[in-house]
Amino acid sequence: MAADMTTRPAPFGAITTFKIVSFFGAAALALSAWNDSRVTRKSLGKLSDRELDDIGLCRSDIEVIARDRA
């Protein structure tokens, strides 16, 4: 039994459609990461200095943690 290798070009517009879908998928992931970072920053910002100290953080760590979260 022989294998038959054929190559066909993608249907008209398939590559463009894939690129558009990929763009919007990447945009959705970026938006989700930004929102996670925002929520983390807001939640940690509401804590008092004592509460932050209890979990081993200081106020200046909030931005670093939120940035790493994204």
Sequence and secondary structure as in RCSB ss.txt:
>XXXX:A:sequence
MAADMTTRPAPFGAITTFKIVSFFGAAALALSAWNDSRVTRKSLGKLSDRELDDIGLCRSDIEVIARDRA
>XXXX:A:secstr
           TTHHHHHHHHHHHHHHHHHHHHHHHHHHHHHHHHTS HHHHHHTT  TTHHHHHHHHH 
